[in-house]
């Protein structure tokens, strides 16, 4: 344990560096994160509630609300660890400079994951406050729990971005990753409509860490779930987080040392 403390301190320096850059354009950086969920809720949630029947005794806006927190974690993590990481690695040579200090490859990657966790959790808190303002947060405990779930959900989403950063040959290729992986995950993981458990899509989304994060946040916001379902989705989210983060350490580590 004592051997890991110096490594974690060095990783935290990566978080501090990213925060110092992020806060320079703080309002510009947080505005899409908070505005997009509000616009989706306003246009789809409020706009379609009168046309869409009730879902599990909820209006469409109430059904849609928890997915906005999960969506924030997904996009915060993926874009930060794909475009953001790639720019820092390729164009700004930030990591080359870091590797000339006591900070090593493991500290860089760990620091990036820590930064994504913190940022996604804070953005999740911001979106939860927006939902509270809209009257769409029936469970008060969700204010404290959902940001933590969002932070954990951000880890496998960030790992996907880091794996993409390790494999793409230029920054334009991230558009392919977004179009054929992130967008389907976003639209088909239960944010906009319930996924029938016995359908083909219901079986397919079990392989999506985002789906399990959406379910956990839905359980928390709505304040209703059985413990077997909570443990199932939490266990699979943890499994995907460990698996994808482990793979990203391996592949992005090679990229940083070449």
NUVOBA-963018 format. One record per residue: residue number from 1; chain; x, y, z of N, C-alpha, C in turn. Coordinates in pm, 1 decimal, m for minus. Example, Ala and Ser with C-alpha at 12.3 -4.5 7.8 and 13.67 -1.06 7.14 Angstrom:
R,n,chain,n.xx,n.yy,n.zz,ca.xx,ca.yy,ca.zz,c.xx,c.yy,c.zz
R,1,A,1319.0,m569.0,780.0,1230.0,m450.0,780.0,1320.0,m330.0,780.0
R,2,A,1285.0,m225.0,708.0,1367.0,m106.0,714.0,1290.0,3.0,787.0
//
This chain:
R,n,chain,n.xx,n.yy,n.zz,ca.xx,ca.yy,ca.zz,c.xx,c.yy,c.zz
R,1,A,83.1,m120.3,0.0,0.0,0.0,0.0,86.4,125.1,0.0
R,2,A,189.5,123.5,86.5,278.8,239.8,94.1,352.3,263.3,m36.8
R,3,A,378.8,151.8,m111.7,448.3,165.6,m239.4,360.9,235.4,m343.8
R,4,A,228.3,222.9,m328.7,138.6,280.5,m427.6,109.1,427.4,m401.3
R,5,A,129.8,474.6,m281.1,97.5,613.3,m248.8,175.1,713.7,m333.4
R,6,A,307.5,696.1,m350.0,379.0,791.2,m438.0,325.7,790.2,m580.6
R,7,A,288.4,670.5,m631.2,234.6,660.8,m766.9,101.3,733.7,m777.4
R,8,A,15.0,719.3,m676.3,m114.2,787.2,m678.5,m96.8,938.3,m667.8
R,9,A,2.3,982.3,m589.6,28.7,1126.9,m580.5,70.8,1182.2,m716.2
R,10,A,154.6,1107.6,m787.4,196.8,1151.5,m920.1,79.1,1151.1,m1017.5
R,11,A,m7.4,1051.4,m1005.8,m126.3,1046.1,m1091.5,m216.4,1165.6,m1064.6
R,12,A,m225.2,1205.8,m937.9,m308.9,1319.9,m903.1,m254.8,1448.6,m964.8
R,13,A,m124.4,1455.0,m987.6,m67.0,1571.7,m1053.9,m118.9,1584.8,m1197.0
R,14,A,m147.2,1470.3,m1261.3,m206.3,1472.9,m1395.4,m346.4,1533.9,m1388.0
R,15,A,m420.8,1496.8,m1283.9,m555.3,1553.4,m1264.4,m546.0,1704.8,m1245.1
R,16,A,m452.4,1747.8,m1161.4,m436.0,1891.0,m1135.1,m401.4,1965.2,m1263.7
R,17,A,m311.8,1907.8,m1342.5,m273.9,1972.2,m1469.7,m395.5,1987.6,m1560.9
R,18,A,m475.1,1880.7,m1573.2,m592.9,1886.1,m1660.0,m695.4,1987.6,m1608.0
R,19,A,m710.0,1993.9,m1476.1,m804.3,2089.8,m1418.5,m758.9,2233.5,m1444.9
R,20,A,m631.5,2260.9,m1433.5,m580.1,2395.9,m1455.3,m606.7,2441.7,m1598.7
R,21,A,m596.0,2349.3,m1694.6,m626.3,2382.8,m1833.6,m776.6,2396.3,m1853.4
R,22,A,m852.2,2305.9,m1792.6,m997.5,2302.8,m1809.3,m1064.2,2429.5,m1756.0
R,23,A,m1015.2,2479.7,m1642.5,m1081.5,2592.7,m1578.3,m1059.5,2724.4,m1653.3
R,24,A,m963.1,2727.4,m1743.7,m939.6,2850.1,m1820.0,m1060.0,2886.7,m1905.4
R,25,A,m1130.3,2785.1,m1957.1,m1253.2,2807.9,m2034.8,m1367.0,2731.8,m1968.0
R,26,A,m1382.3,2754.3,m1839.3,m1473.2,2672.9,m1758.9,m1616.6,2679.2,m1811.6
R,27,A,m1669.1,2798.0,m1832.7,m1807.6,2811.2,m1878.2,m1827.6,2747.2,m2014.8
R,28,A,m1732.1,2767.3,m2104.1,m1742.3,2706.8,m2237.0,m1736.7,2554.7,m2228.4
R,29,A,m1658.0,2502.8,m2133.7,m1642.8,2358.3,m2120.2,m1765.1,2291.3,m2058.9
R,30,A,m1830.6,2358.7,m1964.9,m1944.4,2293.7,m1898.3,m2077.0,2321.3,m1968.6
R,31,A,m2082.4,2424.5,m2052.6,m2211.9,2460.9,m2112.0,m2274.5,2349.7,m2195.8
R,32,A,m2199.3,2276.8,m2283.3,m2265.9,2168.7,m2358.4,m2315.4,2058.2,m2266.0
R,33,A,m2239.9,2030.2,m2160.1,m2275.4,1922.1,m2069.4,m2407.2,1949.6,m1999.2
R,34,A,m2431.4,2075.1,m1963.4,m2554.4,2109.4,m1893.2,m2665.5,2149.4,m1989.6
R,35,A,m2630.3,2212.5,m2100.4,m2732.3,2259.2,m2194.0,m2795.2,2144.8,m2273.0
R,36,A,m2713.2,2048.1,m2315.8,m2766.4,1939.0,m2398.7,m2875.7,1859.4,m2327.4
R,37,A,m2853.5,1813.5,m2202.0,m2963.1,1742.8,m2133.4,m3087.5,1828.4,m2116.5
R,38,A,m3068.2,1958.0,m2087.6,m3184.1,2046.3,m2071.7,m3260.8,2058.7,m2203.5
R,39,A,m3188.1,2067.1,m2316.0,m3253.6,2077.9,m2446.6,m3323.6,1947.8,m2484.5
R,40,A,m3259.8,1834.0,m2453.9,m3322.8,1705.3,m2484.2,m3449.6,1689.0,m2402.3
R,41,A,m3442.0,1723.8,m2274.1,m3560.8,1714.4,m2189.1,m3670.0,1809.3,m2236.3
R,42,A,m3629.4,1929.3,m2278.0,m3728.3,2026.0,m2323.2,m3792.8,1987.2,m2454.3
R,43,A,m3710.3,1940.9,m2550.3,m3762.7,1910.9,m2683.5,m3830.5,1774.4,m2690.1
R,44,A,m3764.2,1672.5,m2635.5,m3820.8,1537.8,m2641.7,m3908.7,1507.5,m2520.6
R,45,A,m3854.1,1532.8,m2401.1,m3928.0,1499.1,m2280.2,m4057.4,1576.8,m2266.6
R,46,A,m4044.6,1708.1,m2259.7,m4163.7,1790.8,m2244.1,m4246.8,1792.1,m2372.5
R,47,A,m4179.3,1796.9,m2487.8,m4251.5,1807.6,m2613.9,m4329.7,1683.3,m2650.4
R,48,A,m4274.7,1565.3,m2620.4,m4340.8,1441.2,m2661.4,m4425.3,1378.0,m2551.7
R,49,A,m4414.3,1427.5,m2429.7,m4488.5,1365.2,m2319.1,m4638.4,1360.0,m2346.6
R,50,A,m4689.0,1463.2,m2412.2,m4831.5,1465.3,m2441.1,m4873.9,1369.0,m2550.6
R,51,A,m4776.7,1318.4,m2628.2,m4807.5,1229.2,m2739.6,m4769.5,1084.3,m2710.8
R,52,A,m4674.8,1065.4,m2616.9,m4629.1,930.8,m2581.3,m4706.2,885.6,m2458.2
R,53,A,m4755.5,763.0,m2461.0,m4826.3,709.8,m2345.5,m4734.9,694.3,m2225.1
R,54,A,m4792.1,674.5,m2110.0,m4714.1,659.9,m1988.1,m4635.0,529.8,m1991.4
R,55,A,m4511.7,536.1,m1940.1,m4421.7,421.3,m1937.2,m4400.2,383.4,m1791.5
R,56,A,m4444.9,265.3,m1752.1,m4435.2,222.2,m1612.1,m4492.0,327.3,m1517.8
R,57,A,m4607.3,382.1,m1556.1,m4677.3,483.6,m1477.4,m4598.2,613.5,m1464.5
R,58,A,m4510.8,641.8,m1561.6,m4434.6,766.9,m1565.0,m4460.9,837.9,m1695.7
R,59,A,m4450.5,970.7,m1692.4,m4454.2,1045.4,m1817.7,m4324.0,1020.1,m1893.2
R,60,A,m4323.6,1054.7,m2022.6,m4202.4,1032.2,m2101.4,m4085.8,1115.0,m2048.3
R,61,A,m4113.2,1235.7,m2001.5,m4007.0,1319.5,m1944.9,m3946.3,1253.9,m1821.1
R,62,A,m4030.4,1194.2,m1737.6,m3979.9,1126.4,m1618.4,m3897.3,1004.0,m1655.7
R,63,A,m3939.7,933.5,m1761.4,m3862.0,817.7,m1806.3,m3727.3,860.2,m1863.3
R,64,A,m3728.0,969.4,m1936.8,m3607.7,1015.2,m2006.4,m3503.2,1073.8,m1912.0
R,65,A,m3547.0,1129.7,m1799.7,m3458.4,1208.3,m1713.3,m3331.9,1135.5,m1666.7
R,66,A,m3339.4,1013.2,m1611.2,m3216.3,949.7,m1561.7,m3111.2,927.7,m1669.2
R,67,A,m3156.4,901.4,m1791.6,m3061.8,878.8,m1900.3,m2975.5,998.4,m1930.9
R,68,A,m3019.6,1117.6,m1891.8,m2939.9,1237.4,m1917.0,m2813.6,1238.5,m1831.4
R,69,A,m2822.4,1184.2,m1709.9,m2702.5,1175.5,m1624.8,m2604.5,1075.1,m1684.0
R,70,A,m2656.9,960.2,m1727.7,m2571.0,858.8,m1788.9,m2509.5,910.1,m1918.8
R,71,A,m2588.2,982.4,m1997.9,m2538.5,1039.0,m2123.1,m2424.0,1135.8,m2098.4
R,72,A,m2435.7,1215.3,m1993.0,m2329.1,1308.5,m1957.0,m2199.3,1233.4,m1927.4
R,73,A,m2210.1,1122.9,m1853.7,m2090.7,1043.0,m1822.8,m2029.4,984.4,m1949.1
R,74,A,m2114.2,933.1,m2037.9,m2065.4,873.1,m2162.4,m1988.2,972.9,m2246.6
R,75,A,m2050.1,1086.9,m2275.9,m1987.8,1183.2,m2366.1,m1870.8,1255.2,m2300.6
R,76,A,m1882.2,1286.4,m2172.2,m1769.2,1347.2,m2101.3,m1647.3,1257.2,m2108.4
R,77,A,m1667.7,1128.7,m2079.4,m1555.6,1034.4,m2074.8,m1499.6,1006.7,m2213.6
R,78,A,m1587.0,978.0,m2309.5,m1536.8,939.4,m2441.4,m1462.8,1052.6,m2510.2
R,79,A,m1522.5,1171.3,m2513.7,m1458.3,1280.7,m2585.6,m1330.4,1327.8,m2515.4
R,80,A,m1328.5,1321.9,m2382.2,m1207.9,1361.2,m2309.7,m1092.9,1264.8,m2336.4
R,81,A,m1124.5,1134.9,m2343.5,m1018.5,1035.2,m2358.4,m990.6,996.6,m2502.5
R,82,A,m1066.7,1049.2,m2595.9,m1038.1,1024.7,m2737.5,m978.3,1150.7,m2798.5
R,83,A,m1061.0,1246.9,m2834.8,m1010.0,1370.8,m2894.2,m915.3,1443.7,m2798.3
R,84,A,m958.7,1460.0,m2672.9,m876.9,1534.3,m2576.6,m742.6,1468.6,m2552.1
R,85,A,m745.2,1338.8,m2526.3,m621.2,1265.4,m2500.8,m531.5,1266.1,m2623.5
R,86,A,m590.7,1245.0,m2741.0,m512.1,1239.2,m2863.7,m442.7,1371.9,m2891.2
R,87,A,m512.5,1481.9,m2867.7,m451.9,1614.3,m2887.7,m336.5,1634.6,m2790.5
R,88,A,m357.3,1597.9,m2664.5,m249.3,1613.2,m2564.9,m130.5,1524.9,m2599.1
R,89,A,m158.3,1406.7,m2654.2,m51.7,1312.3,m2685.1,21.3,1347.5,m2814.5
R,90,A,m52.6,1384.2,m2918.8,5.6,1397.2,m3052.4,47.6,1539.2,m3087.2
R,91,A,m38.1,1635.7,m3059.9,m12.5,1772.3,m3104.6,54.7,1858.3,m2997.3
R,92,A,17.9,1837.6,m2871.9,74.7,1920.4,m2764.8,195.2,1855.4,m2696.1
R,93,A,214.7,1724.7,m2717.8,326.7,1650.0,m2657.8,330.6,1664.7,m2505.2
R,94,A,212.5,1674.0,m2445.5,203.8,1688.5,m2299.8,261.9,1567.4,m2230.2
R,95,A,230.4,1448.8,m2280.3,273.9,1327.5,m2210.8,423.5,1302.0,m2228.8
R,96,A,479.0,1343.6,m2341.2,624.2,1332.8,m2356.9,695.7,1416.0,m2251.0
R,97,A,640.6,1535.4,m2225.6,698.5,1620.6,m2121.3,682.5,1556.1,m1984.1
R,98,A,565.8,1498.6,m1957.4,543.2,1433.5,m1828.0,638.3,1317.3,m1805.5
R,99,A,665.0,1242.4,m1912.2,749.8,1123.0,m1898.2,896.6,1157.0,m1876.6
R,100,A,933.6,1282.6,m1888.9,1069.6,1323.6,m1853.8,1081.2,1354.1,m1704.3
R,101,A,969.3,1348.9,m1633.3,963.9,1371.1,m1488.2,947.0,1235.4,m1420.4
R,102,A,934.5,1231.5,m1288.5,908.0,1102.7,m1221.6,776.0,1037.4,m1260.3
R,103,A,688.0,1109.0,m1330.3,560.7,1051.5,m1374.8,586.8,951.8,m1487.3
R,104,A,537.8,829.6,m1470.2,554.9,725.8,m1570.4,427.3,700.2,m1648.0
R,105,A,430.2,601.8,m1735.3,314.3,570.5,m1819.2,194.0,531.9,m1733.9
R,106,A,215.0,446.4,m1633.3,103.6,404.2,m1549.3,40.2,522.9,m1476.9
R,107,A,123.5,616.0,m1431.7,70.8,734.8,m1362.8,m8.2,824.5,m1458.5
R,108,A,38.6,834.4,m1583.8,m33.6,914.0,m1683.2,m173.0,856.6,m1706.2
R,109,A,m179.6,725.2,m1732.3,m308.8,662.5,m1762.2,m399.2,663.8,m1639.1
R,110,A,m343.5,633.1,m1523.0,m422.4,637.4,m1399.7,m475.1,778.1,m1375.4
R,111,A,m389.4,878.0,m1397.0,m431.6,1016.3,m1379.9,m543.5,1054.5,m1474.4
R,112,A,m538.0,1006.1,m1597.7,m644.6,1034.7,m1693.2,m776.8,972.3,m1647.3
R,113,A,m771.0,850.6,m1596.3,m892.3,786.6,m1545.4,m945.8,860.5,m1422.8
R,114,A,m856.9,904.0,m1335.1,m900.1,979.2,m1217.4,m966.4,1110.3,m1259.4
R,115,A,m907.9,1176.4,m1357.4,m962.6,1302.5,m1405.9,m1101.6,1282.1,m1466.4
R,116,A,m1116.8,1177.8,m1546.1,m1246.3,1150.0,m1607.8,m1350.4,1116.7,m1501.5
R,117,A,m1311.0,1039.0,m1400.1,m1404.4,1005.2,m1291.5,m1453.7,1132.0,m1222.1
R,118,A,m1359.3,1218.9,m1184.5,m1395.8,1341.7,m1113.3,m1483.4,1430.9,m1200.7
R,119,A,m1443.4,1448.1,m1324.5,m1518.8,1536.6,m1413.5,m1659.1,1482.7,m1439.9
R,120,A,m1670.4,1352.2,m1466.7,m1801.8,1294.1,m1493.8,m1891.7,1300.8,m1370.6
R,121,A,m1833.8,1278.7,m1252.1,m1912.5,1286.0,m1129.5,m1965.2,1427.6,m1106.7
R,122,A,m1880.7,1527.3,m1128.6,m1924.0,1666.3,m1110.1,m2027.1,1707.1,m1215.4
R,123,A,m2006.4,1663.8,m1338.3,m2104.6,1693.8,m1442.1,m2236.5,1621.7,m1415.4
R,124,A,m2227.1,1498.7,m1363.2,m2347.8,1426.0,m1325.9,m2424.4,1497.8,m1216.7
R,125,A,m2350.7,1555.6,m1121.8,m2414.7,1634.4,m1016.6,m2484.7,1755.8,m1077.2
R,126,A,m2419.4,1821.3,m1172.6,m2480.5,1936.7,m1237.8,m2609.0,1900.4,m1309.2
R,127,A,m2608.5,1788.4,m1381.2,m2728.8,1744.9,m1452.6,m2837.9,1705.4,m1353.4
R,128,A,m2798.6,1640.3,m1242.9,m2896.1,1604.6,m1139.7,m2964.4,1728.8,m1083.6
R,129,A,m2889.7,1836.4,m1069.3,m2949.0,1962.1,m1021.5,m3044.7,2019.4,m1125.3
R,130,A,m3010.3,2004.2,m1254.6,m3101.9,2047.6,m1360.6,m3232.0,1967.6,m1353.5
R,131,A,m3220.1,1835.3,m1333.0,m3338.9,1750.7,m1321.2,m3421.8,1790.6,m1199.9
R,132,A,m3353.2,1823.8,m1091.7,m3423.7,1868.7,m971.3,m3502.3,1996.3,m999.8
R,133,A,m3441.1,2086.3,m1075.6,m3509.0,2211.5,m1110.6,m3631.2,2186.1,m1197.9
R,134,A,m3625.9,2080.5,m1281.9,m3739.1,2044.7,m1366.4,m3843.9,1962.6,m1290.5
R,135,A,m3815.2,1927.1,m1166.1,m3906.7,1842.3,m1089.7,m3904.4,1697.8,m1134.1
R,136,A,m3789.3,1652.0,m1187.5,m3778.2,1517.3,m1242.7,m3684.0,1428.5,m1161.9
R,137,A,m3665.2,1462.6,m1035.1,m3577.9,1384.0,m948.6,m3657.0,1344.2,m823.0
R,138,A,m3743.5,1243.4,m834.1,m3831.9,1208.8,m722.7,m3759.9,1153.5,m600.3
R,139,A,m3641.8,1092.8,m620.0,m3567.0,1036.1,m507.2,m3456.9,1133.9,m466.8
R,140,A,m3467.7,1201.0,m351.6,m3366.4,1300.5,m311.6,m3226.2,1241.7,m297.0
R,141,A,m3216.2,1113.1,m260.6,m3084.4,1050.6,m244.6,m3008.0,1043.5,m376.4
R,142,A,m3080.2,1056.2,m488.6,m3015.2,1048.4,m619.2,m2911.8,1158.5,m638.0
R,143,A,m2930.1,1271.6,m571.6,m2833.4,1381.5,m581.4,m2694.2,1335.8,m540.0
R,144,A,m2686.6,1248.2,m440.3,m2557.4,1201.1,m390.6,m2509.3,1075.3,m461.5
R,145,A,m2602.6,987.4,m500.0,m2563.6,857.2,m553.1,m2534.5,862.0,m703.1
R,146,A,m2617.2,933.6,m779.2,m2600.7,934.4,m925.1,m2464.9,986.6,m971.8
R,147,A,m2408.0,1092.9,m910.1,m2273.5,1134.3,m953.2,m2168.9,1024.8,m934.9
R,148,A,m2181.9,944.6,m829.5,m2087.1,834.4,m808.7,m2103.6,727.7,m916.4
R,149,A,m2228.2,694.3,m947.8,m2251.7,597.5,m1055.6,m2199.2,653.2,m1187.1
R,150,A,m2223.4,782.3,m1211.0,m2173.4,844.6,m1332.5,m2021.8,839.7,m1342.1
R,151,A,m1954.0,859.9,m1228.5,m1808.2,852.3,m1227.1,m1758.4,713.1,m1260.5
R,152,A,m1823.2,611.0,m1203.1,m1784.2,472.1,m1233.0,m1815.7,438.2,m1378.7
R,153,A,m1933.1,479.8,m1426.6,m1969.6,455.6,m1566.2,m1870.4,520.6,m1661.5
R,154,A,m1815.7,633.7,m1621.9,m1720.4,704.3,m1708.6,m1593.3,622.8,m1732.1
R,155,A,m1558.4,532.3,m1641.7,m1432.3,458.3,m1655.5,m1430.7,367.3,m1778.3
R,156,A,m1529.1,277.0,m1796.8,m1525.2,196.7,m1920.3,m1547.1,281.0,m2045.8
R,157,A,m1626.2,388.7,m2035.5,m1646.1,476.9,m2151.4,m1515.2,546.8,m2188.5
R,158,A,m1439.6,588.5,m2086.0,m1308.8,648.8,m2111.2,m1211.9,546.6,m2168.2
R,159,A,m1221.4,423.2,m2120.5,m1132.7,318.6,m2171.5,m1155.8,296.1,m2320.5
R,160,A,m1280.7,303.8,m2364.6,m1309.5,292.2,m2508.6,m1239.2,404.5,m2584.9
R,161,A,m1244.8,525.8,m2529.6,m1177.3,638.2,m2593.4,m1027.0,620.8,m2597.7
R,162,A,m968.2,569.4,m2490.0,m823.6,547.7,m2487.4,m782.5,437.7,m2585.0
R,163,A,m862.7,331.8,m2593.5,m832.3,227.5,m2691.1,m839.7,282.7,m2833.4
R,164,A,m937.9,368.3,m2857.9,m946.1,432.6,m2989.5,m823.8,519.8,m3014.3
R,165,A,m778.5,592.5,m2910.8,m658.7,676.8,m2924.7,m535.3,593.7,m2956.6
R,166,A,m532.1,471.2,m2907.1,m417.3,383.8,m2933.4,m418.8,329.0,m3075.6
R,167,A,m537.2,320.1,m3135.5,m548.5,253.0,m3264.5,m562.6,346.2,m3384.2
R,168,A,m621.0,465.2,m3366.8,m643.7,551.5,m3483.2,m511.0,604.3,m3536.7
R,169,A,m509.4,630.8,m3666.5,m388.1,683.0,m3730.0,m392.8,834.7,m3746.8
R,170,A,m513.7,892.4,m3738.5,m527.3,1037.7,m3739.9,m655.7,1074.1,m3667.0
R,171,A,m669.8,1200.0,m3632.1,m779.1,1242.9,m3545.8,m915.8,1228.7,m3612.5
R,172,A,m921.8,1230.9,m3744.7,m1049.8,1218.7,m3814.4,m1113.1,1080.9,m3796.8
R,173,A,m1031.8,980.5,m3767.2,m1084.8,845.1,m3754.2,m1169.7,826.4,m3628.3
R,174,A,m1164.4,920.9,m3535.7,m1254.1,913.6,m3420.0,m1400.7,924.2,m3463.6
R,175,A,m1425.2,988.1,m3576.5,m1563.1,998.9,m3625.0,m1621.3,861.3,m3655.1
R,176,A,m1537.2,770.4,m3704.8,m1582.9,634.0,m3731.5,m1616.9,562.5,m3602.6
R,177,A,m1531.9,579.3,m3501.2,m1557.8,516.8,m3370.9,m1688.7,569.0,m3313.5
R,178,A,m1708.7,700.2,m3325.5,m1832.6,757.8,m3272.4,m1954.3,705.1,m3349.0
R,179,A,m1946.8,705.1,m3481.5,m2062.7,669.4,m3563.6,m2104.5,524.1,m3547.1
R,180,A,m2005.1,433.6,m3538.2,m2037.4,291.1,m3539.2,m2031.8,224.6,m3402.0
R,181,A,m1990.8,298.7,m3298.8,m1986.3,239.5,m3165.0,m2057.0,326.4,m3061.7
R,182,A,m2012.3,451.2,m3045.5,m2067.2,535.6,m2939.6,m2212.2,574.2,m2968.1
R,183,A,m2243.5,615.7,m3090.6,m2381.6,655.2,m3123.2,m2480.1,539.6,m3105.0
R,184,A,m2451.4,417.4,m3155.6,m2544.5,306.2,m3128.7,m2559.2,276.2,m2979.9
R,185,A,m2448.4,282.4,m2905.0,m2456.6,261.8,m2761.0,m2550.8,364.4,m2698.0
R,186,A,m2537.7,489.4,m2741.5,m2618.7,597.1,m2685.3,m2767.4,578.7,m2715.8
R,187,A,m2798.2,552.6,m2841.8,m2938.5,549.7,m2883.0,m3011.1,420.2,m2846.1
R,188,A,m2937.2,309.9,m2827.5,m3002.5,179.9,m2813.1,m2987.9,118.4,m2674.4
R,189,A,m2945.4,196.4,m2574.7,m2919.2,140.1,m2441.9,m3022.5,179.1,m2337.4
R,190,A,m3143.6,208.4,m2379.6,m3250.2,230.2,m2284.2,m3269.2,372.1,m2236.6
R,191,A,m3198.7,467.3,m2295.7,m3216.8,607.6,m2257.6,m3350.4,660.3,m2308.5
R,192,A,m3384.0,628.7,m2434.3,m3501.1,687.6,m2499.7,m3624.2,597.3,m2499.9
R,193,A,m3604.0,469.0,m2478.3,m3717.0,376.4,m2474.7,m3676.7,253.5,m2393.1
R,194,A,m3774.7,186.9,m2330.2,m3741.7,66.0,m2253.7,m3695.0,m44.9,m2346.9
R,195,A,m3594.0,m117.8,m2304.4,m3542.0,m228.8,m2383.9,m3603.2,m358.6,m2331.4
R,196,A,m3685.0,m427.9,m2411.1,m3744.6,m553.8,m2365.8,m3636.0,m657.4,m2335.6
R,197,A,m3641.8,m717.9,m2219.3,m3535.0,m808.6,m2176.6,m3527.5,m934.8,m2260.5
R,198,A,m3640.1,m978.5,m2318.1,m3641.0,m1103.7,m2394.6,m3623.8,m1082.6,m2544.8
R,199,A,m3586.9,m961.8,m2586.0,m3568.3,m932.2,m2728.3,m3422.1,m948.9,m2768.2
R,200,A,m3396.1,m945.7,m2898.5,m3257.7,m951.3,m2946.3,m3177.3,m834.2,m2892.9
R,201,A,m3239.1,m714.6,m2897.0,m3169.0,m596.5,m2845.4,m3144.4,m609.4,m2695.5
R,202,A,m3239.7,m669.1,m2624.3,m3221.9,m687.7,m2480.7,m3102.4,m774.4,m2447.9
R,203,A,m3077.0,m875.3,m2529.0,m2958.9,m960.5,m2508.8,m2831.8,m888.2,m2554.4
R,204,A,m2842.1,m811.9,m2663.7,m2723.8,m744.2,m2718.2,m2671.1,m638.1,m2622.7
R,205,A,m2761.1,m560.2,m2561.1,m2715.9,m448.9,m2476.5,m2652.4,m496.6,m2345.7
R,206,A,m2664.8,m624.5,m2315.8,m2596.3,m675.1,m2195.9,m2444.5,m661.3,m2209.8
R,207,A,m2397.9,m646.5,m2333.7,m2254.9,m628.9,m2359.9,m2213.6,m482.6,m2358.2
R,208,A,m2305.1,m394.4,m2325.6,m2276.2,m250.8,m2322.9,m2263.7,m201.7,m2178.9
R,209,A,m2147.0,m155.4,m2138.1,m2135.6,m98.7,m2002.2,m2227.1,21.2,m1983.0
R,210,A,m2252.4,94.5,m2089.9,m2339.8,211.0,m2079.8,m2481.4,169.9,m2039.6
R,211,A,m2531.1,61.4,m2093.7,m2665.1,12.9,m2060.1,m2677.5,m15.0,m1910.0
R,212,A,m2576.9,m77.8,m1853.2,m2583.0,m111.6,m1710.5,m2575.2,14.6,m1624.2
R,213,A,m2498.8,112.8,m1669.2,m2495.8,239.9,m1598.4,m2630.4,311.3,m1605.7
R,214,A,m2693.4,307.2,m1723.6,m2826.2,367.8,m1739.6,m2925.1,303.3,m1643.8
R,215,A,m2924.4,170.0,m1636.1,m3018.2,100.7,m1548.4,m2995.6,138.3,m1402.4
R,216,A,m2870.9,144.7,m1359.1,m2842.1,179.7,m1219.8,m2888.9,321.3,m1186.7
R,217,A,m2868.0,413.5,m1278.8,m2911.4,551.3,m1254.9,m3063.8,560.4,m1258.3
R,218,A,m3127.3,485.3,m1347.7,m3273.0,481.3,m1348.8,m3327.2,428.4,m1216.7
R,219,A,m3270.3,319.6,m1166.6,m3313.3,265.4,m1037.8,m3302.0,370.6,m928.2
R,220,A,m3191.3,444.1,m930.3,m3165.1,542.0,m825.2,m3260.8,660.7,m833.6
R,221,A,m3277.9,715.4,m953.9,m3364.9,832.3,m971.2,m3510.5,797.0,m940.3
R,222,A,m3554.9,682.7,m990.1,m3694.1,644.6,m969.3,m3718.5,588.4,m830.0
R,223,A,m3610.8,544.1,m763.6,m3625.0,490.5,m628.4,m3698.0,358.9,m622.7
R,224,A,m3684.3,278.3,m727.9,m3751.0,148.0,m727.9,m3668.0,47.8,m807.8
R,225,A,m3635.5,m61.5,m740.3,m3562.4,m171.9,m803.5,m3547.8,m283.0,m701.7
R,226,A,m3534.2,m404.7,m749.6,m3503.8,m513.6,m657.0,m3353.0,m533.0,m653.4
R,227,A,m3305.4,m583.3,m540.5,m3160.8,m592.3,m518.3,m3091.6,m685.6,m617.9
R,228,A,m3162.4,m788.0,m665.1,m3099.6,m878.5,m762.2,m3066.3,m804.6,m891.4
R,229,A,m3156.5,m715.3,m935.3,m3130.4,m636.2,m1055.9,m3016.8,m538.1,m1032.9
R,230,A,m3014.3,m474.7,m916.1,m2906.5,m380.3,m883.9,m2771.5,m451.4,m885.1
R,231,A,m2764.6,m566.6,m820.2,m2638.2,m641.0,m813.4,m2595.3,m689.4,m951.5
R,232,A,m2691.4,m731.8,m1034.1,m2660.1,m777.8,m1169.7,m2596.0,m665.9,m1251.6
R,233,A,m2660.1,m551.0,m1255.6,m2609.2,m440.8,m1337.3,m2481.5,m380.8,m1278.1
R,234,A,m2473.4,m372.3,m1146.0,m2351.5,m320.1,m1083.0,m2234.1,m414.1,m1107.4
R,235,A,m2260.2,m544.4,m1097.6,m2153.4,m641.4,m1121.6,m2101.5,m636.6,m1264.0
R,236,A,m2192.1,m626.2,m1361.1,m2148.7,m620.7,m1500.6,m2080.8,m488.4,m1533.8
R,237,A,m2129.5,m378.6,m1475.1,m2061.5,m249.9,m1496.9,m1919.3,m256.1,m1441.6
R,238,A,m1903.8,m313.9,m1321.7,m1769.7,m328.5,m1264.6,m1681.2,m418.6,m1348.4
R,239,A,m1738.4,m528.3,m1400.1,m1662.0,m620.7,m1484.4,m1610.0,m551.1,m1610.1
R,240,A,m1698.8,m478.3,m1678.1,m1657.0,m408.9,m1800.6,m1556.0,m298.0,m1769.8
R,241,A,m1572.3,m232.2,m1656.0,m1476.9,m127.7,m1618.7,m1337.9,m187.0,m1599.7
R,242,A,m1328.9,m298.2,m1527.6,m1198.7,m362.1,m1503.8,m1138.7,m413.7,m1633.8
R,243,A,m1220.9,m481.3,m1714.5,m1171.2,m538.7,m1840.5,m1121.4,m431.1,m1936.2
R,244,A,m1204.4,m329.9,m1962.9,m1167.8,m228.0,m2061.4,m1055.2,m138.5,m2011.7
R,245,A,m1056.2,m105.8,m1881.9,m946.8,m24.6,m1828.1,m815.1,m101.2,m1835.0
R,246,A,m819.9,m231.9,m1805.7,m698.7,m313.3,m1815.9,m644.1,m317.0,m1957.1
R,247,A,m732.5,m333.2,m2055.6,m689.0,m334.0,m2195.0,m631.8,m198.8,m2236.3
R,248,A,m694.2,m91.5,m2188.7,m646.9,41.7,m2228.1,m508.8,70.2,m2169.5
R,249,A,m482.8,23.8,m2046.0,m349.0,38.3,m1988.2,m245.5,m28.1,m2078.2
R,250,A,m279.5,m145.2,m2128.3,m183.8,m220.9,m2209.8,m155.8,m152.0,m2342.8
R,251,A,m262.2,m112.8,m2413.0,m244.1,m61.9,m2549.8,m199.8,84.2,m2552.3
R,252,A,m257.5,167.5,m2465.4,m215.9,308.0,m2467.1,m76.3,322.1,m2408.5
R,253,A,m38.6,228.5,m2319.8,98.9,230.2,m2268.0,200.7,210.9,m2377.3
R,254,A,171.0,119.0,m2470.7,259.6,99.5,m2585.6,267.8,225.5,m2671.1
R,255,A,152.3,290.9,m2689.9,148.5,409.7,m2774.0,230.8,523.6,m2714.3
R,256,A,225.2,537.6,m2581.3,296.5,646.7,m2517.0,447.8,626.4,m2515.7
R,257,A,492.0,504.0,m2530.6,636.1,476.6,m2524.0,699.2,456.7,m2661.4
R,258,A,620.5,477.9,m2769.7,678.0,464.0,m2904.4,701.3,600.0,m2966.7
//
